[in-house]
Amino acid sequence: MSNNIYRQTIFPILTLFTSVGTLLCCALPALLVTLGAGAALAGFISVAPWITAISKYKVVVFIVAGILLTLSSYFLWINRNAPCPIDEKQAKACLFLRKFSLYTIIVSIIIYIVGFFFAFLAADLFFG
């Protein structure tokens, strides 16, 4: 039971954090530059200077986030038909965790795709 809780909560939340990390490190700066908001980017970097350090390792960040997304999706798929406890409160909690995990993974995948687009594809697409 304890292992199942980790698969249903820890992996999706960790995946969401890594996806947001890809968005902050790579996609947001690229989006701001694309929109011509260089001053906003400079202000953002002055508030959070660690963004430039993470941006140097964007390939590693995206690989780790992709691996975590894959693992989370795999665990969610495997546990999709796992039985919930008979107790009514525990059954509701079980179903809530499954829905929460599904929505968290979907949001993480969307954030990851947006981050990947702006980090690796947008510059070539917009500036040729």
N, C-alpha and C positions, 0 to 999 in steps of 0.2 A: 504493500500500500504506500509506504513512504517513497519508494522509488518512482511510483506512478505520479505522486504529487510533484516531485522534482521535474518529471517530464512534462507535466501539464502546466506548471507555473514558472519554474526557473528558466528553462530553455526559451519559451516565448518572450519573457521579459528581458532576458539577456540579448536575445535577437533584436528586440525593439531598441535597446540601448546601442547596440553596434550599428544598426541601421541609421539611427539618429546621428551616430558618430560619423558615418559616411556622408550624411547630409551636411553636417556642420563643417567637417574638415575639407570637403572637396566640392560639394554641390553649391552651397551657399556662396562661397567666394566667386565661383565661376558664374553663378547667376547674377550676382551684383556687378561684376565686370561686364557681363553681356548686356545688362540693362544700362550701363554707363554710370553706375553708382560707385565709382572708385572712392569717393570721399566717405561714403557709408562703409565700404569695406575697410578703409584705413581706420575709421572709428571702431569698427568691430574688432579689428586685430589689436588695436590699442587696449581694448577692454579684455580681450581673450588672446594673449600672445601665443598660447600653446597651440592655436589653430595652425600656425605656420609650421610648427614642428611635426604635427600629425600629418599635414599635407605632403610632407616629404616622403612619407611612407603610405601614400594612398593605395598603392597596389596591395600591400600587405593588409591594410585595413579592409579593403573590399574583399580580399580572399577570405579573411577570418569571418567577416560578416556573411559572406556567401556560404561558408561551411556551416556556420551556426543556423542560418536560414534553412539549409538543407536538412540538418539534423532535427531542427524543430518541426519542420514539415513532415519528416519521416516519422517522428514519434507521435505527432498528431494523427497521422494516417493509420499507424499501427493501433493506436488506442481508440479509434473512432467508434468501434463496436464493443469496447470493453464494458463489462457489467459494472453498474453503479451499486452501492450498498442498498440493502433493503430498507434501512431506516429512512424515513421520509426527509428529515433534515439533511442527512448525509447525501441522499440521492439528489436533492435540490442543489446542494453545494457542488456535487460531482458534475451535474449538468451545467451549472453556472461556470465552473472551471473550463469545461469543454468549449462553451461558447466564447468565453473570455480569451482562451488560447487561440481559437480560430480567428477572432477579430484582431488579436494582437499580431498573429502571423500575417494576416492580410495587410494590415497597416504597415508592418515591417517590410513586406515585399514591395509595396507601393513606394515607400520611402527609399528602399534600396534601388529600385529601378530609376527613380527620379535622380538619385545621387549618382548612379552609374552614367546616366545620360549626360548630366552636366559635367561630370569629372572627365569622361573619356570621349564623348561624341559631340557635344555642343560646340566646342571651339572649331572643330573641323567642319561641322555642318554650317555654322553661321559665318565663319571667317575664311572658309575654304582652303 
